[in-house]
Amino acid sequence: MLLHLFKRPLLLFLLAHCLSVARWCHFGNFVADASVVLVATNATYQDRIAAFGPRLTDEGLFGYLVSIETIEDDNQKGCNKLKKKFANDSCIALVERGQCSFIDKVRNMQASGAIAVVVGDNEHNGLITMYATGESIRIWDTSDVKIPSVFVAQTEYRDLKSLLVVAKEPVEIQLLKDDLLQWPLLDVIIVVILSPTVMMIFIYVLWRIRQRQRRKQDIAPQQVVGNLPTKIFYRSKRQENDPQECVICLEDYVDEDELRIMPCKHEYHVKCIDSWLTTRQRFCPICKRDVCLPTEETPLLSVP
């Protein structure tokens, strides 16, 4: 019964949860941040690993960063293979974003002899995940990509280019993946672990809201209760069959007690029956008659 009541909200919650997990995952590829570390100064630049190609190992990858703009000034975006392969077999190509897809850049640099690729953004300052997109059918099969690639934001890209201009030669760097504690994978694990708790809290809150709404329907409005007639009790005026005690508090009536008369003619202490009708149930405690239903004797008791 409880599952039936919350089936729709529960499905919406599960859908939102799946979408949040999918935000970190892309068909099995986790979005992972990493770092470009300058070996000489230990300066660190944040980057993001591409969704295709091999992962970085725990030891990272050492190599010499080379801006292909210094080799072929008309090919700074890496959309074509180099006319001559890199002379050094440990070169990491620095290319600029744009004109062609990320996967094409990496394939071109791989064919030119690079051991890794750093793609820099020269328009926007923010990290993105590089996916294998494009019109070619080859985007569906990236098994030919054997080198890792990372993406750096605009600020880091310009700093690296300036560093190469000042150095006037390739600079030794290390592509290093971040510790597990900094990986979004850990966020996914935390979400998965906390999901049952969050779901139970969500269901409990909905249950409390439903209970409050149902309780509001079960009690009598204060205006209706206030319109019920009252009388002052005197033992000397008591009839033979009149009750002697309030069945709610189980105390005997005493002179000058104010009693509330229900539509069914049952009588109670005003304080007792008013609390009963406005906080518990709108029915007579004895005969279970609904005080909100109109009668010929009490036509004004109907709920507006």
Backbone as CSV, one residue per row, in Angstrom:
resi,resn,N_x,N_y,N_z,CA_x,CA_y,CA_z,C_x,C_y,C_z
1,MET,0.832,-1.203,0.000,0.000,0.000,0.000,0.868,1.254,0.000
2,LEU,1.902,1.248,0.843,2.798,2.398,0.911,3.526,2.604,-0.408
3,LEU,3.959,1.499,-1.025,4.644,1.599,-2.311,3.712,2.145,-3.383
4,HIS,2.433,1.755,-3.314,1.467,2.243,-4.300,1.250,3.747,-4.164
5,LEU,1.209,4.238,-2.926,0.978,5.662,-2.695,2.116,6.519,-3.229
6,PHE,3.342,5.995,-3.107,4.504,6.802,-3.465,5.171,6.317,-4.749
7,LYS,4.441,5.557,-5.571,5.050,4.996,-6.770,5.518,6.091,-7.717
8,ARG,4.673,7.069,-7.980,5.059,8.129,-8.913,6.192,8.989,-8.371
9,PRO,6.114,9.506,-7.119,7.258,10.270,-6.600,8.536,9.456,-6.537
10,LEU,8.413,8.165,-6.221,9.595,7.316,-6.130,10.249,7.138,-7.492
11,LEU,9.436,6.958,-8.525,9.982,6.817,-9.872,10.675,8.098,-10.319
12,LEU,10.092,9.248,-9.984,10.719,10.522,-10.331,12.046,10.691,-9.609
13,PHE,12.077,10.263,-8.350,13.324,10.362,-7.583,14.404,9.469,-8.184
14,LEU,14.029,8.234,-8.533,15.001,7.314,-9.121,15.507,7.833,-10.459
15,LEU,14.611,8.442,-11.247,15.025,9.007,-12.527,16.025,10.137,-12.323
16,ALA,15.741,11.016,-11.358,16.663,12.116,-11.071,18.007,11.585,-10.588
17,HIS,17.958,10.513,-9.782,19.201,9.919,-9.286,20.022,9.329,-10.432
18,CYS,19.358,8.633,-11.349,20.069,8.041,-12.488,20.694,9.121,-13.366
19,LEU,19.980,10.229,-13.546,20.523,11.319,-14.353,21.735,11.944,-13.682
20,SER,21.712,12.040,-12.346,22.859,12.612,-11.648,24.075,11.702,-11.749
21,VAL,23.839,10.379,-11.694,24.959,9.448,-11.864,25.476,9.511,-13.296
22,ALA,24.552,9.616,-14.260,24.962,9.680,-15.666,25.753,10.944,-15.962
23,ARG,25.575,11.951,-15.126,26.342,13.182,-15.306,27.834,12.914,-15.150
24,TRP,28.186,11.982,-14.269,29.596,11.655,-14.062,30.075,10.542,-14.992
25,CYS,29.133,9.765,-15.490,29.525,8.612,-16.301,29.078,8.829,-17.737
26,HIS,29.839,8.330,-18.671,29.453,8.422,-20.076,29.628,7.039,-20.683
27,PHE,28.553,6.241,-20.554,28.563,4.882,-21.067,29.792,4.113,-20.587
28,GLY,30.049,4.210,-19.292,31.134,3.430,-18.705,32.421,4.204,-18.532
29,ASN,32.533,5.421,-19.111,33.751,6.212,-18.965,33.531,7.270,-17.903
30,PHE,34.308,7.224,-16.829,34.176,8.202,-15.768,34.937,9.463,-16.132
31,VAL,34.335,10.620,-15.823,35.022,11.884,-16.007,36.100,11.991,-14.940
32,ALA,37.348,12.206,-15.345,38.444,12.207,-14.378,39.347,13.404,-14.610
33,ASP,39.617,14.154,-13.554,40.561,15.254,-13.620,41.968,14.733,-13.356
34,ALA,42.935,15.419,-13.931,44.328,15.027,-13.757,45.168,16.300,-13.701
35,SER,46.492,16.162,-13.864,47.373,17.318,-13.749,48.515,17.225,-14.748
36,VAL,48.937,18.402,-15.228,50.176,18.533,-15.990,51.204,19.132,-15.041
37,VAL,52.278,18.411,-14.791,53.290,18.844,-13.822,54.590,19.154,-14.561
38,LEU,55.119,20.366,-14.344,56.427,20.713,-14.901,57.503,20.080,-14.027
39,VAL,58.325,19.238,-14.604,59.318,18.500,-13.831,60.335,19.439,-13.196
40,ALA,60.749,20.492,-13.896,61.809,21.381,-13.399,61.364,22.190,-12.188
41,THR,60.129,22.678,-12.192,59.666,23.574,-11.121,58.576,22.963,-10.254
42,ASN,58.059,21.825,-10.650,56.959,21.162,-9.948,55.663,21.974,-10.004
43,ALA,55.594,22.938,-10.923,54.351,23.690,-11.120,53.288,22.750,-11.685
44,THR,52.059,22.929,-11.225,50.986,22.003,-11.585,49.852,22.743,-12.281
45,TYR,49.363,22.155,-13.366,48.234,22.703,-14.112,47.151,21.629,-14.188
46,GLN,45.951,22.016,-13.843,44.856,21.043,-13.846,44.403,20.756,-15.268
47,ASP,44.094,19.502,-15.529,43.551,19.130,-16.832,42.475,18.076,-16.640
48,ARG,41.903,17.614,-17.743,40.876,16.570,-17.686,41.160,15.523,-18.749
49,ILE,41.126,14.264,-18.335,41.426,13.155,-19.230,40.277,12.957,-20.216
50,ALA,40.619,12.629,-21.464,39.606,12.389,-22.489,38.821,11.122,-22.181
51,ALA,37.614,11.053,-22.725,36.765,9.881,-22.518,37.176,8.710,-23.399
52,PHE,38.083,8.945,-24.337,38.556,7.875,-25.217,40.059,7.699,-25.012
53,GLY,40.573,6.616,-25.531,42.003,6.361,-25.408,42.354,5.714,-24.079
54,PRO,43.624,5.336,-23.886,44.045,4.669,-22.653,44.044,5.618,-21.459
55,ARG,43.909,5.049,-20.273,43.981,5.825,-19.034,45.437,6.063,-18.646
56,LEU,45.669,7.087,-17.864,47.000,7.307,-17.308,47.259,6.290,-16.202
57,THR,48.487,5.831,-16.095,48.839,4.873,-15.053,49.093,5.608,-13.741
58,ASP,49.277,4.850,-12.674,49.556,5.457,-11.371,50.873,6.225,-11.377
59,GLU,51.826,5.765,-12.183,53.128,6.442,-12.247,53.075,7.696,-13.104
60,GLY,52.025,7.846,-13.891,51.933,8.982,-14.785,52.725,8.754,-16.063
61,LEU,52.841,9.790,-16.867,53.550,9.691,-18.149,54.515,10.867,-18.274
62,PHE,55.807,10.561,-18.438,56.829,11.592,-18.624,57.071,11.809,-20.118
63,GLY,57.320,13.064,-20.478,57.626,13.379,-21.863,57.987,14.843,-22.001
64,TYR,58.247,15.256,-23.244,58.636,16.637,-23.518,57.512,17.326,-24.287
65,LEU,57.002,18.400,-23.683,55.887,19.131,-24.285,56.391,19.963,-25.460
66,VAL,55.734,19.774,-26.610,56.110,20.480,-27.830,54.861,21.111,-28.427
67,SER,54.915,22.416,-28.671,53.812,23.090,-29.357,53.992,22.879,-30.852
68,ILE,53.018,22.246,-31.494,53.196,21.952,-32.920,53.152,23.225,-33.753
69,GLU,52.723,24.330,-33.133,52.743,25.613,-33.834,54.172,26.017,-34.173
70,THR,55.127,25.593,-33.330,56.534,25.915,-33.593,57.116,25.036,-34.690
71,ILE,56.415,23.952,-35.006,56.889,23.052,-36.061,56.210,23.391,-37.383
72,GLU,54.900,23.526,-37.348,54.118,23.907,-38.527,53.139,24.988,-38.095
73,ASP,53.434,26.246,-38.421,52.622,27.359,-37.934,51.210,27.365,-38.502
74,ASP,50.971,26.607,-39.579,49.629,26.553,-40.152,48.849,25.331,-39.656
75,ASN,49.385,24.655,-38.657,48.741,23.430,-38.171,48.694,23.419,-36.646
76,GLN,48.490,24.607,-36.035,48.532,24.682,-34.582,47.371,23.951,-33.912
77,LYS,46.301,23.688,-34.657,45.156,22.989,-34.085,45.239,21.476,-34.264
78,GLY,46.268,21.004,-34.956,46.488,19.575,-35.080,45.468,18.846,-35.926
79,CYS,44.881,19.536,-36.882,43.864,18.901,-37.724,44.477,18.141,-38.899
80,ASN,45.796,18.195,-39.022,46.498,17.438,-40.058,47.713,16.749,-39.438
81,LYS,48.127,15.673,-40.049,49.353,15.019,-39.606,50.542,15.920,-39.919
82,LEU,51.571,15.822,-39.094,52.781,16.584,-39.364,53.471,16.032,-40.609
83,LYS,54.052,16.938,-41.356,54.752,16.506,-42.569,55.954,15.636,-42.224
84,LYS,56.571,15.954,-41.086,57.664,15.130,-40.581,57.338,14.731,-39.148
85,LYS,57.560,13.491,-38.815,57.260,13.022,-37.473,58.178,13.697,-36.458
86,PHE,57.740,13.678,-35.197,58.558,14.236,-34.122,59.913,13.531,-34.099
87,ALA,60.968,14.337,-33.950,62.316,13.762,-33.933,62.548,12.959,-32.657
88,ASN,61.934,13.392,-31.563,62.101,12.719,-30.275,60.950,11.741,-30.073
89,ASP,61.253,10.557,-29.562,60.207,9.553,-29.370,59.487,9.695,-28.032
90,SER,59.668,10.831,-27.348,58.970,11.069,-26.081,58.295,12.439,-26.084
91,CYS,57.798,12.847,-27.245,57.165,14.161,-27.379,55.678,14.089,-27.024
92,ILE,55.234,15.098,-26.290,53.811,15.273,-25.979,53.349,16.511,-26.731
93,ALA,52.417,16.341,-27.647,51.999,17.429,-28.533,51.027,18.368,-27.830
94,LEU,51.278,19.670,-27.967,50.365,20.698,-27.467,49.646,21.299,-28.663
95,VAL,48.323,21.084,-28.740,47.532,21.590,-29.861,46.393,22.442,-29.319
96,GLU,45.808,23.232,-30.217,44.740,24.149,-29.822,43.385,23.593,-30.239
97,ARG,42.393,23.855,-29.438,41.036,23.397,-29.715,40.462,24.113,-30.938
98,GLY,39.639,23.382,-31.713,38.938,24.014,-32.821,39.206,23.373,-34.165
99,GLN,38.337,23.682,-35.149,38.425,23.284,-36.559,38.135,21.809,-36.810
100,CYS,38.544,20.926,-35.935,38.275,19.499,-36.127,37.969,18.868,-34.774
101,SER,37.539,17.639,-34.802,37.139,16.963,-33.564,38.358,16.587,-32.732
102,PHE,38.107,16.343,-31.450,39.188,15.956,-30.542,39.826,14.636,-30.979
103,ILE,38.989,13.696,-31.384,39.514,12.385,-31.754,40.415,12.487,-32.981
104,ASP,40.080,13.399,-33.910,40.922,13.583,-35.100,42.274,14.184,-34.717
105,LYS,42.283,15.125,-33.791,43.543,15.723,-33.339,44.461,14.653,-32.756
106,VAL,43.882,13.811,-31.888,44.691,12.789,-31.222,45.210,11.773,-32.237
107,ARG,44.376,11.382,-33.173,44.821,10.423,-34.197,45.941,11.017,-35.054
108,ASN,45.818,12.293,-35.403,46.854,12.928,-36.222,48.180,13.005,-35.471
109,MET,48.120,13.356,-34.191,49.352,13.460,-33.414,49.951,12.080,-33.137
110,GLN,49.091,11.097,-32.958,49.587,9.728,-32.775,50.318,9.261,-34.032
111,ALA,49.738,9.573,-35.191,50.383,9.201,-36.450,51.679,9.970,-36.674
112,SER,51.813,11.131,-35.996,53.025,11.942,-36.149,54.097,11.566,-35.139
113,GLY,53.820,10.585,-34.277,54.837,10.089,-33.360,54.736,10.584,-31.937
114,ALA,53.666,11.307,-31.574,53.523,11.797,-30.201,53.126,10.653,-29.270
115,ILE,53.548,10.756,-28.001,53.185,9.731,-27.020,51.962,10.151,-26.204
116,ALA,51.553,11.418,-26.349,50.357,11.929,-25.672,50.007,13.267,-26.302
117,VAL,48.806,13.752,-26.003,48.348,15.023,-26.570,47.735,15.868,-25.458
118,VAL,48.101,17.150,-25.447,47.472,18.133,-24.559,46.718,19.107,-25.447
119,VAL,45.390,19.141,-25.304,44.554,20.048,-26.097,44.220,21.254,-25.234
120,GLY,44.515,22.454,-25.762,44.270,23.679,-25.004,43.107,24.471,-25.560
121,ASP,42.359,25.107,-24.672,41.214,25.930,-25.062,41.658,27.388,-25.122
122,ASN,41.517,28.013,-26.266,41.932,29.406,-26.419,40.749,30.357,-26.457
123,GLU,39.529,29.859,-26.150,38.339,30.704,-26.208,37.592,30.765,-24.880
124,HIS,37.508,29.644,-24.184,36.737,29.588,-22.943,37.632,29.095,-21.811
125,ASN,37.374,29.618,-20.619,38.188,29.229,-19.467,37.410,28.244,-18.604
126,GLY,37.552,26.985,-18.885,36.859,25.953,-18.129,37.193,24.588,-18.680
127,LEU,37.182,23.588,-17.807,37.501,22.231,-18.232,36.281,21.562,-18.849
128,ILE,36.510,20.804,-19.905,35.467,19.984,-20.506,36.033,18.585,-20.713
129,THR,35.154,17.640,-20.941,35.575,16.278,-21.246,35.568,16.079,-22.752
130,MET,36.654,15.603,-23.285,36.758,15.374,-24.727,36.142,14.021,-25.070
131,TYR,35.148,14.051,-25.964,34.500,12.825,-26.425,34.820,12.603,-27.901
132,ALA,34.654,11.368,-28.332,34.900,11.023,-29.732,33.655,11.355,-30.534
133,THR,33.564,12.585,-31.019,32.410,13.018,-31.802,32.854,13.413,-33.197
134,GLY,31.910,13.397,-34.117,32.214,13.761,-35.493,31.316,13.022,-36.457
135,GLU,31.502,13.267,-37.740,30.665,12.647,-38.761,31.205,11.301,-39.225
136,SER,32.463,11.062,-38.982,33.061,9.814,-39.450,32.552,8.630,-38.651
137,ILE,32.386,7.502,-39.330,31.935,6.287,-38.652,32.995,5.761,-37.694
138,ARG,34.235,6.249,-37.834,35.329,5.788,-36.977,35.168,6.250,-35.532
139,ILE,34.275,7.217,-35.285,34.115,7.694,-33.911,33.548,6.609,-33.016
140,TRP,32.872,5.636,-33.601,32.280,4.576,-32.786,33.323,3.539,-32.376
141,ASP,34.470,3.541,-33.027,35.532,2.603,-32.689,36.808,3.396,-32.446
142,THR,37.178,3.538,-31.188,38.385,4.299,-30.835,39.504,3.374,-30.374
143,SER,39.393,2.103,-30.726,40.411,1.141,-30.290,41.771,1.417,-30.923
144,ASP,41.786,2.205,-32.021,43.061,2.509,-32.671,43.829,3.604,-31.939
145,VAL,43.186,4.289,-30.994,43.856,5.351,-30.236,44.671,4.702,-29.123
146,LYS,45.974,4.807,-29.214,46.881,4.135,-28.279,47.575,5.094,-27.322
147,ILE,47.332,6.402,-27.464,48.002,7.374,-26.600,46.959,8.137,-25.786
148,PRO,47.302,8.538,-24.570,46.355,9.311,-23.751,46.302,10.763,-24.208
149,SER,45.218,11.425,-23.871,45.070,12.842,-24.199,44.327,13.538,-23.066
150,VAL,44.675,14.811,-22.863,44.057,15.589,-21.790,43.669,16.958,-22.334
151,PHE,42.770,17.617,-21.604,42.290,18.941,-21.999,42.638,19.937,-20.906
152,VAL,43.178,21.105,-21.298,43.469,22.169,-20.340,42.661,23.406,-20.711
153,ALA,42.304,24.187,-19.699,41.510,25.389,-19.916,42.369,26.507,-20.508
154,GLN,41.714,27.620,-20.802,42.369,28.724,-21.509,43.587,29.261,-20.752
155,THR,43.429,29.502,-19.454,44.534,30.072,-18.673,45.746,29.155,-18.674
156,GLU,45.530,27.863,-18.420,46.635,26.910,-18.388,47.280,26.768,-19.769
157,TYR,46.442,26.784,-20.810,46.970,26.650,-22.170,47.891,27.818,-22.522
158,ARG,47.472,29.020,-22.201,48.296,30.190,-22.507,49.580,30.192,-21.679
159,ASP,49.493,29.739,-20.432,50.701,29.663,-19.599,51.702,28.673,-20.185
160,LEU,51.208,27.527,-20.637,52.098,26.519,-21.210,52.731,27.021,-22.511
161,LYS,51.945,27.707,-23.339,52.492,28.249,-24.582,53.565,29.298,-24.287
162,SER,53.286,30.171,-23.312,54.267,31.203,-22.955,55.541,30.574,-22.411
163,LEU,55.387,29.515,-21.639,56.550,28.824,-21.085,57.427,28.250,-22.193
164,LEU,56.796,27.684,-23.213,57.558,27.119,-24.331,58.253,28.210,-25.138
165,VAL,57.598,29.376,-25.256,58.216,30.492,-25.986,59.458,30.981,-25.252
166,VAL,59.358,31.092,-23.927,60.498,31.558,-23.129,61.620,30.529,-23.137
167,ALA,61.263,29.250,-23.001,62.279,28.196,-22.941,62.948,27.960,-24.287
168,LYS,62.224,28.223,-25.377,62.730,28.038,-26.739,63.137,26.593,-27.026
169,GLU,62.591,25.676,-26.254,62.858,24.255,-26.470,61.769,23.458,-25.753
170,PRO,61.612,22.184,-26.087,60.614,21.366,-25.395,60.863,21.335,-23.890
171,VAL,59.788,21.303,-23.128,59.856,21.313,-21.665,59.389,19.961,-21.143
172,GLU,60.157,19.399,-20.212,59.791,18.095,-19.665,58.602,18.242,-18.708
173,ILE,57.594,17.429,-18.924,56.403,17.453,-18.078,56.028,16.024,-17.690
174,GLN,55.118,15.942,-16.757,54.547,14.653,-16.365,53.031,14.781,-16.365
175,LEU,52.374,13.893,-17.089,50.914,13.818,-17.030,50.565,12.873,-15.897
176,LEU,49.924,13.421,-14.888,49.688,12.667,-13.661,48.207,12.662,-13.340
177,LYS,47.664,11.484,-13.121,46.259,11.428,-12.728,46.147,11.757,-11.252
178,ASP,45.042,12.378,-10.872,44.848,12.778,-9.488,44.562,11.575,-8.615
179,ASP,44.719,11.779,-7.294,44.405,10.715,-6.351,42.936,10.369,-6.430
180,LEU,42.615,9.160,-5.997,41.235,8.684,-6.060,40.286,9.588,-5.296
181,LEU,40.783,10.192,-4.196,39.909,11.027,-3.385,39.443,12.260,-4.134
182,GLN,40.138,12.628,-5.210,39.750,13.797,-5.970,38.991,13.423,-7.233
183,TRP,38.790,12.155,-7.446,38.103,11.717,-8.660,36.602,11.799,-8.477
184,PRO,35.855,12.210,-9.502,34.395,12.150,-9.443,33.879,10.736,-9.231
185,LEU,34.717,9.720,-9.505,34.293,8.350,-9.248,33.916,8.172,-7.786
186,LEU,34.671,8.815,-6.894,34.350,8.721,-5.476,32.997,9.359,-5.191
187,ASP,32.704,10.459,-5.894,31.394,11.093,-5.725,30.278,10.137,-6.114
188,VAL,30.504,9.398,-7.200,29.499,8.430,-7.645,29.296,7.354,-6.582
189,ILE,30.405,6.860,-6.014,30.311,5.825,-4.984,29.546,6.347,-3.774
190,ILE,29.837,7.589,-3.372,29.145,8.176,-2.222,27.655,8.298,-2.504
191,VAL,27.313,8.739,-3.716,25.898,8.873,-4.078,25.204,7.521,-4.019
192,VAL,25.878,6.491,-4.548,25.277,5.154,-4.562,25.072,4.640,-3.141
193,ILE,26.051,4.898,-2.254,25.941,4.430,-0.872,24.840,5.178,-0.129
194,LEU,24.757,6.485,-0.365,23.790,7.296,0.368,22.388,7.240,-0.223
195,SER,22.254,6.682,-1.420,20.943,6.666,-2.072,19.851,6.017,-1.227
196,PRO,20.088,4.825,-0.622,19.016,4.239,0.204,18.588,5.149,1.342
197,THR,19.569,5.813,1.990,19.230,6.715,3.092,18.427,7.905,2.595
198,VAL,18.891,8.506,1.499,18.180,9.657,0.937,16.780,9.252,0.498
199,MET,16.669,8.062,-0.093,15.371,7.593,-0.560,14.407,7.391,0.610
200,MET,14.911,6.813,1.711,14.057,6.592,2.873,13.611,7.917,3.487
201,ILE,14.519,8.893,3.534,14.146,10.214,4.049,13.090,10.844,3.155
202,PHE,13.277,10.700,1.852,12.323,11.247,0.883,10.944,10.620,1.072
203,ILE,10.906,9.295,1.206,9.630,8.596,1.393,8.995,8.991,2.723
204,TYR,9.821,9.115,3.772,9.283,9.478,5.087,8.658,10.872,5.063
205,VAL,9.326,11.820,4.402,8.780,13.178,4.317,7.451,13.171,3.572
206,LEU,7.388,12.425,2.474,6.121,12.332,1.738,5.035,11.692,2.585
207,TRP,5.423,10.661,3.336,4.451,9.991,4.202,3.912,10.944,5.259
208,ARG,4.789,11.763,5.843,4.353,12.732,6.843,3.410,13.771,6.235
209,ILE,3.708,14.191,5.016,2.834,15.162,4.351,1.462,14.554,4.093
210,ARG,1.454,13.297,3.618,0.177,12.619,3.375,-0.597,12.432,4.680
211,GLN,0.113,12.079,5.747,-0.547,11.891,7.035,-1.160,13.195,7.537
212,ARG,-0.438,14.290,7.343,-0.953,15.586,7.783,-2.195,15.974,6.982
213,GLN,-2.148,15.716,5.676,-3.321,16.020,4.854,-4.510,15.150,5.247
214,ARG,-4.232,13.872,5.504,-5.315,12.969,5.895,-5.878,13.341,7.258
215,ARG,-4.989,13.717,8.194,-5.454,14.111,9.522,-6.316,15.367,9.445
216,LYS,-5.946,16.271,8.544,-6.738,17.488,8.392,-8.142,17.167,7.906
217,GLN,-8.266,16.112,7.104,-9.581,15.698,6.626,-10.371,14.971,7.713
218,ASP,-9.665,14.369,8.676,-10.329,13.571,9.707,-10.846,14.404,10.872
219,ILE,-10.351,15.622,11.033,-10.769,16.432,12.176,-11.846,17.427,11.756
220,ALA,-12.537,17.951,12.744,-13.621,18.902,12.487,-13.093,20.330,12.524
221,PRO,-13.579,21.199,11.640,-13.168,22.604,11.687,-13.596,23.260,12.997
222,GLN,-12.795,24.201,13.452,-13.079,24.884,14.710,-14.427,25.597,14.667
223,GLN,-14.789,26.129,13.499,-16.059,26.848,13.368,-17.243,25.913,13.575
224,VAL,-17.142,24.695,13.031,-18.224,23.728,13.191,-18.371,23.329,14.650
225,VAL,-17.243,23.072,15.306,-17.286,22.671,16.719,-17.851,23.797,17.573
226,GLY,-17.452,25.032,17.260,-17.944,26.163,18.052,-19.430,26.399,17.907
227,ASN,-20.024,25.927,16.815,-21.464,26.109,16.599,-22.317,25.054,17.298
228,LEU,-21.674,24.018,17.836,-22.445,23.010,18.566,-22.982,23.618,19.864
229,PRO,-24.213,23.306,20.225,-24.817,23.919,21.430,-24.153,23.436,22.716
230,THR,-24.268,24.240,23.752,-23.726,23.895,25.072,-24.806,24.107,26.135
231,LYS,-24.529,23.587,27.324,-25.420,23.807,28.462,-24.596,23.754,29.739
232,ILE,-25.159,24.300,30.811,-24.512,24.261,32.117,-25.143,23.128,32.929
233,PHE,-24.288,22.273,33.462,-24.771,21.104,34.194,-25.092,21.473,35.645
234,TYR,-26.265,21.012,36.087,-26.649,21.099,37.502,-27.195,19.739,37.908
235,ARG,-26.665,19.200,38.965,-27.086,17.870,39.391,-28.567,17.840,39.747
236,SER,-29.078,18.952,40.249,-30.489,18.992,40.644,-31.421,18.897,39.440
237,LYS,-30.933,19.293,38.257,-31.754,19.244,37.050,-31.513,17.987,36.225
238,ARG,-30.654,17.125,36.703,-30.302,15.925,35.941,-31.473,14.958,35.886
239,GLN,-31.739,14.432,34.665,-32.774,13.427,34.480,-32.230,12.054,34.856
240,GLU,-33.120,11.108,34.974,-32.734,9.778,35.445,-31.755,9.092,34.496
241,ASN,-31.946,9.242,33.186,-31.089,8.562,32.206,-29.920,9.424,31.721
242,ASP,-29.794,10.611,32.257,-28.681,11.468,31.838,-27.361,10.910,32.373
243,PRO,-26.286,10.988,31.566,-24.984,10.470,32.018,-24.447,11.290,33.188
244,GLN,-23.659,10.636,34.020,-23.098,11.295,35.192,-21.627,11.671,35.004
245,GLU,-21.004,11.129,33.955,-19.581,11.401,33.764,-19.267,11.612,32.291
246,CYS,-18.152,12.264,32.046,-17.643,12.470,30.682,-16.846,11.231,30.287
247,VAL,-17.230,10.603,29.179,-16.568,9.355,28.787,-15.164,9.595,28.229
248,ILE,-14.798,10.847,28.021,-13.447,11.139,27.516,-12.454,11.226,28.667
249,CYS,-12.770,12.042,29.673,-11.850,12.187,30.815,-12.220,11.281,31.983
250,LEU,-13.435,10.659,31.919,-13.927,9.723,32.946,-14.093,10.388,34.313
251,GLU,-14.361,11.686,34.311,-14.635,12.396,35.562,-16.122,12.715,35.648
252,ASP,-16.648,12.662,36.870,-18.065,12.969,37.082,-18.320,14.448,36.825
253,TYR,-19.522,14.696,36.324,-19.929,16.084,36.146,-20.221,16.702,37.509
254,VAL,-19.862,17.950,37.656,-20.176,18.700,38.872,-20.955,19.942,38.473
255,ASP,-21.596,20.530,39.431,-22.416,21.705,39.154,-21.597,22.800,38.470
256,GLU,-22.245,23.422,37.500,-21.708,24.529,36.710,-20.648,24.087,35.699
257,ASP,-20.495,22.773,35.471,-19.660,22.305,34.355,-20.343,22.654,33.038
258,GLU,-19.566,23.134,32.076,-20.120,23.440,30.754,-19.990,22.207,29.871
259,LEU,-21.115,21.765,29.321,-21.141,20.557,28.496,-21.479,20.918,27.058
260,ARG,-20.857,20.186,26.150,-21.148,20.365,24.725,-22.128,19.272,24.306
261,ILE,-23.188,19.673,23.592,-24.214,18.725,23.154,-23.966,18.394,21.687
262,MET,-23.741,17.125,21.404,-23.470,16.675,20.043,-24.773,16.531,19.259
263,PRO,-24.719,16.488,17.922,-25.933,16.270,17.123,-26.645,14.968,17.489
264,CYS,-25.899,13.999,17.987,-26.490,12.726,18.390,-27.022,12.765,19.820
265,LYS,-26.948,13.944,20.473,-27.449,14.194,21.823,-26.520,13.702,22.923
266,HIS,-25.372,13.140,22.591,-24.402,12.793,23.620,-23.723,14.064,24.124
267,GLU,-23.356,14.045,25.405,-22.804,15.240,26.040,-21.416,14.947,26.618
268,TYR,-20.559,15.987,26.561,-19.194,15.857,27.076,-18.758,17.206,27.635
269,HIS,-17.698,17.184,28.425,-17.086,18.453,28.809,-16.687,19.220,27.548
270,VAL,-16.929,20.516,27.549,-16.583,21.326,26.380,-15.097,21.196,26.052
271,LYS,-14.261,21.291,27.070,-12.819,21.219,26.848,-12.417,19.863,26.282
272,CYS,-13.030,18.801,26.773,-12.670,17.447,26.332,-13.105,17.192,24.897
273,ILE,-14.372,17.490,24.594,-14.890,17.152,23.261,-14.333,18.086,22.187
274,ASP,-14.082,19.344,22.546,-13.500,20.262,21.559,-12.106,19.792,21.144
275,SER,-11.326,19.365,22.125,-9.989,18.854,21.813,-10.076,17.576,20.986
276,TRP,-11.031,16.720,21.323,-11.215,15.456,20.585,-11.554,15.716,19.115
277,LEU,-12.499,16.618,18.888,-12.989,16.854,17.526,-11.986,17.613,16.658
278,THR,-11.193,18.482,17.246,-10.289,19.329,16.449,-8.873,18.776,16.331
279,THR,-8.545,17.740,17.107,-7.182,17.190,17.026,-7.143,15.696,16.734
280,ARG,-8.258,14.977,16.958,-8.230,13.527,16.772,-9.208,13.070,15.692
281,GLN,-10.509,13.119,15.987,-11.520,12.682,15.027,-12.739,13.580,15.120
282,ARG,-13.458,13.657,14.018,-14.662,14.487,14.017,-15.914,13.661,14.297
283,PHE,-15.741,12.500,14.886,-16.854,11.612,15.197,-17.132,11.610,16.695
284,CYS,-18.359,11.351,17.038,-18.736,11.206,18.440,-18.003,10.003,19.024
285,PRO,-17.366,10.134,20.180,-16.623,9.012,20.760,-17.495,7.800,21.084
286,ILE,-18.792,8.021,21.272,-19.672,6.908,21.651,-20.304,6.246,20.433
287,CYS,-20.998,7.025,19.613,-21.752,6.436,18.499,-21.083,6.603,17.142
288,LYS,-19.953,7.315,17.089,-19.177,7.506,15.859,-19.917,8.319,14.798
289,ARG,-20.841,9.143,15.214,-21.556,9.975,14.255,-20.695,11.172,13.868
290,ASP,-20.709,11.500,12.583,-19.912,12.607,12.058,-20.591,13.926,12.405
291,VAL,-19.891,14.780,13.154,-20.491,16.045,13.579,-20.565,17.046,12.432
292,CYS,-19.862,16.784,11.331,-19.869,17.719,10.203,-21.018,17.460,9.237
293,LEU,-21.723,16.352,9.415,-22.852,16.067,8.542,-24.064,16.853,9.007
294,PRO,-24.764,17.545,8.081,-25.940,18.332,8.486,-27.094,17.432,8.913
295,THR,-27.868,17.927,9.828,-29.074,17.226,10.278,-30.239,18.201,10.254
296,GLU,-31.439,17.659,10.396,-32.616,18.529,10.409,-32.598,19.444,11.619
297,GLU,-32.060,18.918,12.741,-32.022,19.723,13.956,-30.882,20.733,13.933
298,THR,-29.802,20.405,13.195,-28.628,21.287,13.184,-28.189,21.554,11.747
299,PRO,-28.995,22.286,10.964,-28.646,22.520,9.556,-27.415,23.393,9.377
300,LEU,-27.012,24.131,10.396,-25.868,25.030,10.264,-24.535,24.329,10.503
301,LEU,-24.554,23.035,10.775,-23.318,22.330,11.077,-22.619,21.806,9.839
302,SER,-23.194,22.017,8.664,-22.560,21.519,7.446,-21.288,22.303,7.167
303,VAL,-20.324,21.589,6.600,-19.055,22.232,6.271,-19.226,23.061,5.018
304,PRO,-18.851,24.336,5.016,-19.031,25.167,3.820,-18.143,24.690,2.680
